[in-house]
Amino acid sequence: MGACYDGPMLLALLGVSMATACEGERTLAALLVTMDEAEAQFGVDAERFRQATDGTVAGAECLAEVVTPSIAARLHRIVGLRAYVDQDNEAAARAFAASRRLEPAYVLPLAM
């Protein structure tokens, strides 16, 4: 079985600081919804994409459950896409490299 990650550990792996206080714990199901929204908005609406990625990171900060390596890799990809949109090439490279370490066979689709 692969490793699982809790919220604070996952954020450390994502390179995200826990700057906001949580108002209640978030569920994995709610996190997956925000991840779906972020992926759906990538390349469609930059502002909605930024809002959805902000929600994804906030959800990960307050996550009350552990995540699988696959979900952690997906989070890294979303963080990488956000960094790419924000033209932060170094952060994007780090996020995508972390995702590849967790899921080396994953190939980004041409369209999301």
Secondary structure, 3 states (H helix, E strand, C coil): CCCCECHHHHHHHHCCCCCCCCCCCECHHHHHHHHHHHHHHCCCCHHHHHHHHHHHHHHHHCECCCECHHHHHHHHHHHHHHHHHCCCHHHHHHHHHHHHHHCCCCCCCCCC
